Amino acid sequence: MKKLTILMLCIATLGLASCKKETLVQNPTNKTIIVDVLPSDWQLSTDRNTYTVQLDKITDLKEIDNFHIDNEGTIVAISYPNSSGSFTSYSALPFVYNLQSYSYTVYSGGILLEVQNSDTQTVDPLKPNTKVRIKITLVAAENVT
């Protein structure tokens, strides 16, 4: 009886040890889009409180569709040129620069950037007076249900 128990225990141990669990992970592909926005691209609202620019009017943003909006993520960052004219660092939006508050709205087919004055003493916002570089990162995500 003792030999039979040891034999069954050995068979069970070998059976369990031979099982292999595999986890297949597909890494989603993220995409980065760079857009240069000129000072002339900014439009002042009729109430003079907001400067806006629609990035889809400057470049094609067809990757931002309803699936992207519902299931994935969008990160927007802005860069101002340094003294040599190079873009060397980015600040993620929302962001305040020279008392100007930068924010964005994502919609199917595009992104709207907004600049508003963060100082309540002044009504009119200041339009960027130099070319700015916008980095849009579309973050793919795997749906888990």
Secondary structure per residue as TSV (DSSP state, phi and psi in degrees):
chain	resnum	aa	ss	phi	psi
A	1	M	-	360.0	-39.8
A	2	K	H	-65.9	-38.8
A	3	K	H	-66.7	-38.4
A	4	L	H	-65.7	-40.0
A	5	T	H	-65.0	-44.0
A	6	I	H	-65.6	-40.3
A	7	L	H	-62.3	-44.4
A	8	M	H	-65.4	-39.3
A	9	L	H	-64.5	-40.4
A	10	C	H	-65.4	-43.0
A	11	I	H	-63.5	-44.0
A	12	A	H	-63.9	-40.6
A	13	T	H	-64.3	-45.5
A	14	L	H	-64.2	-39.2
A	15	G	H	-64.1	-43.7
A	16	L	H	-72.3	-35.4
A	17	A	H	-69.5	-24.7
A	18	S	T	-84.7	-8.4
A	19	C	-	-71.7	141.2
A	20	K	-	-129.8	127.8
A	21	K	-	-100.4	127.2
A	22	E	-	-115.3	133.8
A	23	T	-	-117.1	116.5
A	24	L	-	-98.3	119.9
A	25	V	-	-116.8	123.1
A	26	Q	-	-97.3	123.7
A	27	N	-	-78.0	121.5
A	28	P	-	-63.9	152.2
A	29	T	-	-97.7	119.5
A	30	N	-	-88.8	157.9
A	31	K	E	-135.0	138.1
A	32	T	E	-115.5	133.7
A	33	I	E	-122.6	130.0
A	34	I	E	-107.1	130.8
A	35	V	E	-130.7	128.2
A	36	D	E	-94.5	127.2
A	37	V	E	-111.3	122.8
A	38	L	-	-86.7	156.6
A	39	P	G	-55.8	-33.6
A	40	S	G	-72.1	-13.3
A	41	D	G	-77.6	-20.2
A	42	W	-	-78.8	137.2
A	43	Q	E	-118.4	131.9
A	44	L	E	-85.5	133.6
A	45	S	-	-68.9	160.7
A	46	T	T	-64.5	-29.0
A	47	D	T	-83.9	0.9
A	48	R	S	61.7	26.9
A	49	N	S	-104.5	-16.6
A	50	T	E	-144.3	134.2
A	51	Y	E	-97.6	135.8
A	52	T	E	-131.2	156.5
A	53	V	E	-145.8	133.0
A	54	Q	E	-94.6	113.8
A	55	L	G	-67.5	-25.2
A	56	D	G	-72.0	-12.5
A	57	K	G	-83.0	-15.5
A	58	I	T	-98.9	-38.9
A	59	T	S	-142.7	158.7
A	60	D	-	-76.4	125.2
A	61	L	-	-121.3	46.3
A	62	K	T	-64.8	-19.0
A	63	E	T	-66.6	-22.0
A	64	I	-	-87.2	89.4
A	65	D	-	-113.4	-175.6
A	66	N	H	-62.5	-35.7
A	67	F	H	-62.1	-44.9
A	68	H	H	-60.4	-46.9
A	69	I	H	-62.3	-41.2
A	70	D	H	-77.3	-29.6
A	71	N	H	-124.3	-13.1
A	72	E	S	-125.2	-171.6
A	73	G	E	-126.7	156.5
A	74	T	E	-130.0	126.4
A	75	I	E	-117.8	130.5
A	76	V	E	-121.7	133.1
A	77	A	E	-132.5	153.8
A	78	I	E	-123.8	146.9
A	79	S	E	-134.1	134.1
A	80	Y	-	-102.3	146.7
A	81	P	-	-69.4	144.5
A	82	N	-	-82.0	-172.9
A	83	S	T	-61.5	-24.4
A	84	S	T	-92.8	2.1
A	85	G	S	88.3	3.5
A	86	S	-	-90.8	150.8
A	87	F	-	-99.5	105.0
A	88	T	-	-113.6	-12.7
A	89	S	-	-146.2	153.6
A	90	Y	-	-125.0	146.0
A	91	S	E	-119.1	128.5
A	92	A	E	-71.5	141.6
A	93	L	S	-87.4	148.0
A	94	P	S	-68.7	151.5
A	95	F	E	-155.3	144.7
A	96	V	E	-115.3	127.3
A	97	Y	E	-136.5	123.9
A	98	N	T	51.0	46.5
A	99	L	T	65.0	12.0
A	100	Q	E	-104.9	128.1
A	101	S	E	-94.6	121.1
A	102	Y	E	-103.8	133.3
A	103	S	E	-144.6	173.6
A	104	Y	E	-147.1	156.4
A	105	T	E	-129.5	131.7
A	106	V	E	-101.6	133.9
A	107	Y	E	-139.9	167.1
A	108	S	T	-59.8	115.3
A	109	G	T	95.6	-4.2
A	110	G	E	-173.2	-177.1
A	111	I	E	-138.9	135.4
A	112	L	E	-107.5	121.1
A	113	L	E	-95.9	141.6
A	114	E	E	-130.1	140.9
A	115	V	E	-123.6	123.7
A	116	Q	E	-130.1	153.4
A	117	N	E	-75.0	127.9
A	118	S	-	-88.3	-6.5
A	119	D	-	-95.5	120.6
A	120	T	T	-73.1	-10.5
A	121	Q	T	-75.8	-24.5
A	122	T	-	-117.7	136.0
A	123	V	-	-86.8	-49.2
A	124	D	S	-75.5	128.2
A	125	P	-	-75.3	162.2
A	126	L	-	-100.6	127.3
A	127	K	-	-73.8	140.4
A	128	P	-	-56.3	129.7
A	129	N	-	-98.5	10.5
A	130	T	S	-139.6	164.6
A	131	K	-	-64.2	134.7
A	132	V	E	-117.2	151.3
A	133	R	E	-108.8	130.7
A	134	I	E	-110.4	129.4
A	135	K	E	-109.7	120.3
A	136	I	E	-108.8	122.5
A	137	T	E	-112.7	117.3
A	138	L	E	-93.5	114.9
A	139	V	E	-97.8	110.8
A	140	A	-	-74.6	147.5
A	141	A	-	-138.3	148.3
A	142	E	-	-92.7	127.9
A	143	N	-	-72.7	126.1
A	144	V	-	-115.4	123.5
A	145	T	-	-113.0	360.0
